[in-house]
């Protein structure tokens, strides 16, 4: 598989949100706005790239019996570093994402990519896989958050598109996340079948 195909695979064929339906907790919980969706996606992408690199680097010295706990410790280390950096330099973003930052540790996207790709490939390919999957996740969360924010608040990235008095509030609430995600998955499945 070429380097470009590794990246494109995470964006299109194995998009964690729209194709594999992984990581639904942060997908539904942090996408009330485009900014929080994008921020969560980028935070996850940083951890994914770093953990894929580390797992690929240590795969030959980790015994098979303890590989999953080791991968979780590696992921938890990078999540802790990310959380400390956010608390120190971006406290408003840390407050906006709240509990979802520590929950990156148990996000099945990260452990799945560590087990399915990073543990079987070289460091460069693992970094590119983390980049592709992370970009796909970030793109999905940003699109979902942008659409929910537009429909429910009349804004996109905080900029007013139409008055919020016309916006049905349901789209920025929990049920709106399910409705918009379902519509986006249906639309993308239809597009993929035609291509």
BELPE-V356396 format. One record per residue. N is the residue number from 1. PHI is phi in radians with two decimals (999 if undefined). PSI is psi in degrees with one decimal (none if undefined). OMEGA is omega in degrees with one decimal (* if undefined). Layout:
BEGIN
N&PHI&PSI&OMEGA ; N&PHI&PSI&OMEGA
END
This chain:
BEGIN
1&999&131.4&-179.0 ; 2&-1.25&163.3&-179.0 ; 3&-1.07&-41.7&179.3 ; 4&-1.15&-39.0&179.0 ; 5&-1.14&-31.6&177.3 ; 6&-1.11&-43.5&179.6 ; 7&-1.20&-47.5&-178.7 ; 8&-1.11&-29.6&178.2 ; 9&-1.03&-42.3&179.1 ; 10&-1.26&-27.4&179.0 ; 11&-1.37&-37.7&-170.3 ; 12&-2.04&-70.0&-170.8 ; 13&-1.17&-36.1&-179.0 ; 14&-2.12&36.7&178.1 ; 15&-1.00&123.1&-173.5 ; 16&-1.10&-29.7&-176.4 ; 17&-1.56&-49.7&-171.7 ; 18&-1.55&-24.2&-177.5 ; 19&-1.89&-53.4&-176.6 ; 20&-1.48&-16.9&-178.6 ; 21&0.96&45.9&177.5 ; 22&-1.84&156.8&176.5 ; 23&1.20&38.5&-175.8 ; 24&-1.23&-26.5&-178.9 ; 25&-1.08&-56.1&177.2 ; 26&-1.20&-28.6&179.6 ; 27&-1.09&-45.1&-178.4 ; 28&-1.46&-28.4&-174.3 ; 29&-1.52&-23.0&-173.9 ; 30&-2.02&9.9&-174.1 ; 31&-1.87&31.8&175.8 ; 32&-1.24&-18.1&175.3 ; 33&-2.49&159.5&179.7 ; 34&-1.11&-38.1&-176.9 ; 35&-1.16&-45.2&179.9 ; 36&-1.23&-35.4&176.0 ; 37&-1.09&-47.3&179.5 ; 38&-1.12&-41.5&-179.6 ; 39&-1.09&-43.3&178.4 ; 40&-1.13&-41.2&178.0 ; 41&-1.09&-44.4&-180.0 ; 42&-1.19&-37.2&176.9 ; 43&-1.10&-43.7&178.0 ; 44&-1.13&-39.5&179.6 ; 45&-1.10&-41.4&178.5 ; 46&-1.06&-46.8&179.2 ; 47&-1.13&-39.3&-179.1 ; 48&-1.11&-44.9&179.4 ; 49&-1.11&-47.8&-178.4 ; 50&-1.14&-43.1&-178.6 ; 51&-1.22&-38.1&175.8 ; 52&-1.06&-42.8&178.5 ; 53&-1.07&-47.0&-178.6 ; 54&-1.15&-44.9&-179.5 ; 55&-1.10&-42.1&178.8 ; 56&-1.13&-32.8&-179.6 ; 57&-1.26&-33.5&-175.1 ; 58&-1.82&3.6&-173.0 ; 59&-1.02&-32.4&-176.2 ; 60&-1.40&-15.8&-178.5 ; 61&-1.83&-5.1&-179.8 ; 62&-1.59&122.4&177.6 ; 63&-1.09&144.6&-176.4 ; 64&-1.02&-33.0&-176.6 ; 65&-1.19&-24.8&-176.1 ; 66&-2.07&15.8&-174.0 ; 67&-1.13&-41.4&-178.7 ; 68&-1.11&-49.2&176.3 ; 69&-1.05&-36.9&177.9 ; 70&-1.13&-43.1&179.1 ; 71&-1.08&-39.4&179.4 ; 72&-1.15&-40.0&177.6 ; 73&-1.12&-41.3&177.6 ; 74&-1.06&-48.3&180.0 ; 75&-1.09&-44.1&-179.6 ; 76&-1.09&-35.7&178.1 ; 77&-1.09&-47.3&-179.3 ; 78&-1.21&-33.6&176.1 ; 79&-1.15&-41.4&178.8 ; 80&-1.09&-43.6&177.2 ; 81&-1.05&-46.7&179.1 ; 82&-1.04&-45.4&-178.5 ; 83&-1.11&-40.3&178.5 ; 84&-1.15&-39.4&177.6 ; 85&-1.13&-44.1&178.6 ; 86&-1.10&-42.7&179.1 ; 87&-1.10&-37.7&-176.9 ; 88&-1.35&-42.2&-170.8 ; 89&-1.93&-19.3&-179.5 ; 90&-2.42&65.7&-176.1 ; 91&-1.09&-32.0&179.3 ; 92&-1.16&-41.8&178.0 ; 93&-1.17&-40.0&177.6 ; 94&-1.06&-41.5&178.5 ; 95&-1.19&-37.7&-179.4 ; 96&-1.16&-39.4&-178.8 ; 97&-1.46&-25.0&173.1 ; 98&0.90&-127.5&-174.5 ; 99&-1.18&-16.8&-176.1 ; 100&-1.23&-22.2&176.0 ; 101&-1.17&-53.4&177.3 ; 102&-1.08&-27.3&-179.8 ; 103&-1.27&-7.8&174.8 ; 104&-1.03&-30.9&-179.1 ; 105&-0.96&-41.0&-176.3 ; 106&-1.74&12.7&176.7 ; 107&-1.20&123.3&-174.5 ; 108&-1.16&-18.1&176.9 ; 109&-1.09&-46.2&-175.9 ; 110&-1.17&-48.4&179.6 ; 111&-1.17&-37.4&178.0 ; 112&-1.09&-43.4&-179.9 ; 113&-1.25&-34.8&177.3 ; 114&-1.10&-44.5&-178.3 ; 115&-1.32&-44.6&-173.1 ; 116&-1.43&-29.6&-174.3 ; 117&-2.12&-57.7&-172.7 ; 118&-1.08&-34.6&-178.9 ; 119&-1.32&-6.3&-177.6 ; 120&-2.10&-2.6&-175.4 ; 121&-2.29&171.0&-178.3 ; 122&-1.33&173.3&-173.7 ; 123&-1.12&-46.1&-177.5 ; 124&-1.09&-47.9&178.6 ; 125&-1.10&-35.3&179.2 ; 126&-1.19&-38.7&176.3 ; 127&-1.13&-43.5&179.0 ; 128&-1.13&-37.2&176.1 ; 129&-1.11&-44.1&176.8 ; 130&-1.06&-39.4&177.6 ; 131&-1.14&-46.4&-178.7 ; 132&-1.13&-48.7&179.0 ; 133&-1.13&-41.0&178.9 ; 134&-1.12&-42.1&176.6 ; 135&-1.13&-40.9&177.3 ; 136&-1.07&-43.1&178.7 ; 137&-1.16&-44.0&179.2 ; 138&-1.09&-44.3&179.4 ; 139&-1.06&-45.3&-178.7 ; 140&-1.11&-45.8&-179.3 ; 141&-1.17&-37.5&178.4 ; 142&-1.17&-44.4&178.2 ; 143&-1.09&-46.4&-179.3 ; 144&-1.11&-45.7&178.5 ; 145&-1.13&-40.3&178.6 ; 146&-1.11&-43.3&-179.7 ; 147&-1.18&-42.1&177.7 ; 148&-1.12&-41.3&179.1 ; 149&-1.14&-41.5&178.8 ; 150&-1.10&-48.2&-177.5 ; 151&-1.24&-36.0&-173.1 ; 152&-1.69&-20.8&-178.0 ; 153&-2.24&-12.1&-179.6 ; 154&1.37&16.0&179.9 ; 155&-2.24&162.9&170.4 ; 156&-2.40&124.1&-173.1 ; 157&0.91&35.9&177.3 ; 158&1.44&-5.9&179.8 ; 159&-1.60&129.6&-176.5 ; 160&-1.20&130.0&175.4 ; 161&-1.80&-43.5&174.6 ; 162&-2.60&159.7&-176.6 ; 163&-1.03&139.3&-177.8 ; 164&-1.19&-12.6&177.7 ; 165&-1.18&-18.2&177.6 ; 166&-1.62&-7.7&-173.0 ; 167&-1.57&125.9&174.7 ; 168&-1.27&121.8&-174.5 ; 169&-1.06&-23.3&-175.1 ; 170&-0.97&-29.2&-175.5 ; 171&-1.26&-23.0&175.9 ; 172&-1.64&-2.7&175.4 ; 173&-1.65&172.7&-176.3 ; 174&-0.96&-44.7&179.6 ; 175&-1.07&-32.5&178.5 ; 176&-1.11&-32.4&178.0 ; 177&-1.10&-44.4&179.1 ; 178&-1.15&-42.5&-178.4 ; 179&-1.11&-50.6&-177.1 ; 180&-1.18&-41.8&178.2 ; 181&-1.06&-44.5&178.5 ; 182&-1.06&-43.2&178.6 ; 183&-1.13&-40.4&-179.6 ; 184&-1.18&-41.3&178.9 ; 185&-1.12&-42.8&178.8 ; 186&-1.08&-44.0&179.5 ; 187&-1.11&-45.3&-179.4 ; 188&-1.18&-35.8&176.0 ; 189&-1.12&-39.2&178.1 ; 190&-1.14&-42.2&178.1 ; 191&-1.12&-44.1&-178.5 ; 192&-1.13&-33.9&178.7 ; 193&-1.22&-32.2&-179.4 ; 194&-1.35&-26.0&-177.8 ; 195&-1.46&none&*
END
